[in-house]
Amino acid sequence: MDNPRAEFLHRCNVENYTRQLRYSRTVTHRVMLMALLAEETASAKANGWSPLIT
């Protein structure tokens, strides 16, 4: 799938979730963010996008 908008949103999401994870204070919030990052990773693999190293 060659959708630049979807890839851009993916990159923004990963950046946002990573930033939030860095400053998260509760375990519940960290678990939720890790799950969201896992979903984004799966989406990137499914779409053939290069992995983000943060």
Rosetta constraint file for C-alpha pairs under 8 A:
AtomPair CA 1 CA 47 HARMONIC 5.79 0.50
AtomPair CA 1 CA 48 HARMONIC 7.83 0.50
AtomPair CA 2 CA 47 HARMONIC 7.93 0.50
AtomPair CA 3 CA 7 HARMONIC 6.46 0.50
AtomPair CA 4 CA 8 HARMONIC 6.06 0.50
AtomPair CA 5 CA 9 HARMONIC 6.21 0.50
AtomPair CA 6 CA 10 HARMONIC 6.09 0.50
AtomPair CA 7 CA 11 HARMONIC 6.23 0.50
AtomPair CA 7 CA 44 HARMONIC 7.98 0.50
AtomPair CA 7 CA 49 HARMONIC 7.34 0.50
AtomPair CA 8 CA 12 HARMONIC 6.24 0.50
AtomPair CA 9 CA 13 HARMONIC 6.04 0.50
AtomPair CA 10 CA 14 HARMONIC 6.23 0.50
AtomPair CA 10 CA 40 HARMONIC 6.64 0.50
AtomPair CA 10 CA 44 HARMONIC 7.70 0.50
AtomPair CA 11 CA 15 HARMONIC 6.15 0.50
AtomPair CA 11 CA 52 HARMONIC 7.66 0.50
AtomPair CA 12 CA 16 HARMONIC 6.07 0.50
AtomPair CA 13 CA 17 HARMONIC 5.98 0.50
AtomPair CA 13 CA 40 HARMONIC 7.78 0.50
AtomPair CA 14 CA 18 HARMONIC 5.95 0.50
AtomPair CA 14 CA 37 HARMONIC 6.37 0.50
AtomPair CA 14 CA 40 HARMONIC 6.93 0.50
AtomPair CA 14 CA 52 HARMONIC 7.97 0.50
AtomPair CA 15 CA 19 HARMONIC 6.18 0.50
AtomPair CA 15 CA 54 HARMONIC 7.78 0.50
AtomPair CA 16 CA 20 HARMONIC 6.17 0.50
AtomPair CA 17 CA 21 HARMONIC 6.00 0.50
AtomPair CA 17 CA 33 HARMONIC 5.96 0.50
AtomPair CA 17 CA 36 HARMONIC 7.46 0.50
AtomPair CA 17 CA 37 HARMONIC 6.78 0.50
AtomPair CA 18 CA 22 HARMONIC 6.27 0.50
AtomPair CA 18 CA 33 HARMONIC 7.84 0.50
AtomPair CA 18 CA 37 HARMONIC 7.86 0.50
AtomPair CA 18 CA 54 HARMONIC 7.51 0.50
AtomPair CA 19 CA 23 HARMONIC 6.82 0.50
AtomPair CA 20 CA 24 HARMONIC 5.84 0.50
AtomPair CA 20 CA 33 HARMONIC 7.71 0.50
AtomPair CA 21 CA 29 HARMONIC 7.95 0.50
AtomPair CA 21 CA 30 HARMONIC 5.92 0.50
AtomPair CA 21 CA 33 HARMONIC 6.38 0.50
AtomPair CA 21 CA 34 HARMONIC 7.85 0.50
AtomPair CA 24 CA 29 HARMONIC 6.56 0.50
AtomPair CA 24 CA 30 HARMONIC 6.23 0.50
AtomPair CA 25 CA 29 HARMONIC 7.50 0.50
AtomPair CA 25 CA 30 HARMONIC 7.78 0.50
AtomPair CA 26 CA 30 HARMONIC 6.39 0.50
AtomPair CA 27 CA 31 HARMONIC 6.12 0.50
AtomPair CA 28 CA 32 HARMONIC 6.31 0.50
AtomPair CA 29 CA 33 HARMONIC 6.21 0.50
AtomPair CA 30 CA 34 HARMONIC 6.09 0.50
AtomPair CA 31 CA 35 HARMONIC 6.24 0.50
AtomPair CA 32 CA 36 HARMONIC 6.30 0.50
AtomPair CA 33 CA 37 HARMONIC 6.14 0.50
AtomPair CA 34 CA 38 HARMONIC 6.15 0.50
AtomPair CA 35 CA 39 HARMONIC 6.31 0.50
AtomPair CA 36 CA 40 HARMONIC 6.27 0.50
AtomPair CA 37 CA 41 HARMONIC 6.13 0.50
AtomPair CA 38 CA 42 HARMONIC 6.23 0.50
AtomPair CA 39 CA 43 HARMONIC 6.14 0.50
AtomPair CA 40 CA 44 HARMONIC 6.13 0.50
AtomPair CA 41 CA 45 HARMONIC 6.28 0.50
AtomPair CA 41 CA 51 HARMONIC 7.52 0.50
AtomPair CA 42 CA 46 HARMONIC 6.13 0.50
AtomPair CA 43 CA 47 HARMONIC 6.15 0.50
AtomPair CA 44 CA 48 HARMONIC 5.93 0.50
AtomPair CA 44 CA 49 HARMONIC 5.01 0.50
AtomPair CA 44 CA 50 HARMONIC 7.11 0.50
AtomPair CA 44 CA 51 HARMONIC 6.91 0.50
AtomPair CA 45 CA 49 HARMONIC 6.28 0.50
AtomPair CA 45 CA 50 HARMONIC 7.89 0.50
AtomPair CA 45 CA 51 HARMONIC 7.82 0.50
